[in-house]
């Protein structure tokens, strides 16, 4: 069934407003149930033993003393999980290797980073479980380790996998290395392009690994029944994916595992994978009792995926007139202990904002003795943008052009080519640049030690598989159920789109997230896909109900359905068609459902394509203290194409949230390892995320270029906002100090060293 697109000339009554969020009161009052809040009768506690070493061979694991401890009900190691074939499954950008995944859940041959899970215990109390962990003896052969991505690529570097041969190289290398994959995207003739350039800048940059910093640690409760049926309560960004991964890793039928969604205290991409869920299920199966596992903050930082740190070289050439004629870059991303960094995304997004006739982006996916990387808001794109957008700023100065003007002259629009093949299908980027050019704050004079920096960013946004159901109660209220976890306000946006489509008040719609047995498959809440893809499913279900309402009204009036229209929440006769009947409201029709056809229910399932990418352009005003190197953010203006804002305040909040995380990435956040490969700042006391006093007012400019492939014009808004901040702040610091910062974070010691140097 095709989704009807709203008439652009028709005024919307609800979409674009900011009603009260459905989850607001439960969260404020503490009634919302998160992953760690679930308690089941007879429940016991699981804890995980983690490696103290960055790299070591596991010679043996002795659990006998732990098993003998009173109160211990089950112990599992990697040997208790089925092994899996070594293969990459799925599209290359998001390929999964279950051989790797099962070894990340519980180590087997080796531990590959400090914090790597080795064994797990379930006991009657947390204290006994911890005591049991202390009784497990692991015999290690400590091995040399490597932390830095450039060092990991060197010949002779300690190998994480003695048989890893780089993919993407022809002919295949004869010797193993830590380089898991090489990839390349190229168009045109680089030599010709650089020959046409009047100015060429080539620079190298590094970024640090940073964590998503969600407030809620990973947690779950598993109950494995004697009948082989299992239930799992999990804090995740996608309970269907939790079901799929957990069942696969444990060799279960997917239908035997029911996963309940819990409220989620932040994810930002970091909860699209599993860490503790398969372990909890294995412990529950072995003990015959429900098992709860909760990570500590230290566990989260040491053992769950931060985004990659990276090393890169960027070379770009422009003419005096401001035309970018060539770009050539190399991106080396830390994958962590197992392959799978977002380097492909980084390479694809690097020049995606610009129409460049000759370009090449080469990427390397490199393993090192760190926790495996995971998605973090537009994964890969902020990293490559730091280099590309910094070089563009330098080039703008060299040719004497305003940095926004340079970006505008080269901005892509609908029909512009991409380095990876298809043409851009949507506008929106130029409009974000225009919004800043016209913003009054862009012309505000700056003072001493102050600077202004701009940068832009791109993210693909997503579509994919979603399902929704809708049923109308006898009083005319409506329940909308989807399987998309509500991370950024999707319950509100689904209710708004349903109410707008049906023509009923927002408060007549209850929007819920259903478990894996109660709704069709929904992919993860990630990639900025939910408002787009799940929204299409909701609108399709609403349109099915509308057709049902028209039919019931026609039956009531004894007319043809063609004589009935649906308008403003009522069935009405087409003027002059079939007599004089008063309009019937949704509630009036629902009240007589038993005599007009029974329950009023609809469902829809989509595999949504046609998603529109996200574009963002931002500028930052900063002040740098020349005595300390401290950078204070004075002003932020962030312009983003949001398609059409469904819930206005949620869109604004998503943009502000991405900006804040980008500020932390730019100025403070990093993983700090000592010489032994131990993480030195595994807690929020030492891992420094921004707090309110670090931040100015963040002025959001929402540019609305509706996506014609969505019934209300929606585009994903949750990710591209984190792409520009690092480069924009670096550009502002350069204007304030005259010093170009090329390494993240641009912390006070680094900035002061640059000033003094």
C-alpha positions, 0 to 999 in steps of 0.5 A: 500500500502506498503512503499518501503524501500530505498536500503541501498546501494544506495547513497542518494542525499538529505536526510541527507543534510541541505537545507534552511527551508521553513519557514525561510524567513517568520519568519525572516521577520515577515510575518509568521502568529501566533495564535495571528496575526489573525484579523477578521472583527468585531472581539471582545476580550475575557478575562478570570477571574481566581481564586486568591485562591489555593482551594475554593468552588464556592458558587455563580458567579454573572455576572450581573454588568459585563453584564450591562457594555457597550461594553460587548457582551457575558459572559460564565461560566462553567454552559454554557458548557455541562457536561460530563460523568465521564470516562477515554477514550483511552489507559491508557498512554494517557487516557482522562477524559472529566469530568475533562477537562471541569472543567479545561477549566472553573471551576464548583463546586470548583477552584483547583489552583491559576489561575483556569479559572472561567468565560470569557467575550467578549467585544469590546475592551480588556480594557472593557473586563478587566473592566468587569472581575473586575465586576464579583463577585465570592463568595468563601468558601476558603478550605485548600490546598496542594501543595507537592506530598508527603504531598498530599498522607498523610492521612488527607491531604486536598482532591481535590475530596471528592469521588476519589478512587485510581484506580489500587488497589485491593481491592479498598480502602474504603476511598477517597484520592488524589492518583488517580492511582497506577501502577506497572511494574515488572519482575523476583524475586527481593529478589533473585536479591538483594541477588546476588548483591555485592553492593546495593544503595537505595536513595530518590530524588525529582524533581520540576515542570517545564514549557515548557517555549515556547516563544508564549503564547496560543492564538486563534480566533474563529468565530461561524456562524449563520449556526452553522459552526465554524472556529478556528485559533489556535496555537497548536501542533495538529489542528485535536486534537484541533478540537476533544477536542473543539467539544467534550467539546461543544457538537458540531459535529466535521464536524461543526468545521474547524480549521486552523493551525497557526505558532507555537512559541514553544510547547514541548508538552505543546500545545497538549491540549486546554485551551482557544479554547473552551472558545473562541468558546462559546463566539463567539457563544453567541455573534455572533461575532469573538472572540480573546483570548490571554493568558498573560505570567502570565496566561501561567505559572499559568494555563497551564500544567507544567510537574510534580514534583516528589518524588521517591526512587530508589534501585539498586543492582550490582555485582562486575563484573558490572552486574545489577541484581535487581532494585526496585523503587517508583515514585510519580508524581504530576498530578496537579489539575486533574489526568493524570501525566506521571507517567506511562511513567516514570515507563516504561522508568526508566530501559528501557535502561538496561537488568535487570532480576529482577525489579519493578517500582511502580508509583502513580498519585497524585493530588494537588492544582497546574495547571494540568500537561501536556506533556513536551518532553519525558514526565515522562522519565527525572524524573525517569532517574534523580533517576536511573542514579544517583544511577548507578553513585554511584554504578559505583564508588563503584565497581571501574568501569567507568560509561560508561562501567557499562552502556555498560555492561548492555545495551539493544539491539534488542531482550532484554526484557522490563518490560512492555512486548514486546522486544526491536526491535532495536539497537542504545543504545550501539552505543551512549555509544561507541560514548562517549567512543571514543570521545576525550573530554571524556579523557580531564583532569579536574581541581580543583572544576571540575567534569564530569558526564554521564547519558543515557536516553530512549524514546518510540517515536511514530507512529500513524495516518497521512495523506498526499496529493501530486499533481504535477503542470504542470511545474513539481513542486510538492506540498506536504500537510500534517496535521502535525503541523511544530514544529521541521522542518517537512515541510523541512523533508517532502520536502526532503523525497518527493524530494528524492523519486521522484528524483527531486530538493528540491526547486521543492517541496512546503511543506505545512500544511493544515487545518482540512477540506483539508486533512485527519486526522493527530494526534498531532505533539508530541511523536517524531512521525511526521518525522516517521509516516507522512513521511511514508504517504508522501513517499507512496503518492510519490510512487503512483505518480511514478506509475502514471508517469510510466503509463503515459510514457508507454501510450506516448510511446505505451509500457507496463508499465513493460517496464518503470522504474522511475530513477532520476526524469525521466521515462526511458525504461528498456534497450533493452525492447521496442525501443529507446525513450529519458527519460521523466522528471516529468515536461515533463509528467506533461506538457501533463497531460490533454492528459494522464489522467488529474491531477496528484494527490495522497494521502496516509493515514497510522496508522504507527507502527514499530516506533523505540525508541530513545536512548541518552547518554551524558556527562557534564563537570562542574565547581562549585564555592565553595564560591557561589554554582554556577555551570558552564557548561563547556562542553556538548557532547550528542550522540543520535541514530537518525536512519537516519538524514533526515535534518541534521541541524534540528536533531542537533538543536533538540538535542541541544534544549533538552540539553538546556532545561535539563540544565535549569531543572537541575540548575534553573527552578522550580515552587515556591509557597508561604504558600497560594498556590500562584505561586511566580515566574509567569514570565520569570524574576523570572522563570529562564530559561537558556540564551545564556551566561549560555551555552557552545558549545553543541557538538552533535554526531549523531549515525545513526542506520537506522530504517528498518520500515521507507523508509529512516530509520528515528527515532524520534529525538525530545525528548530523548535528554532531559532525561539524563541532570539532572542526568549527571549534578548531577553526575558531581557536585558530582565529583566536590564537593564530595556532592550528590545532590538529589533534583532539581533544583541544584540551587546555594543555594542548592549546597552551603548548601551541600558544607557547610554541 
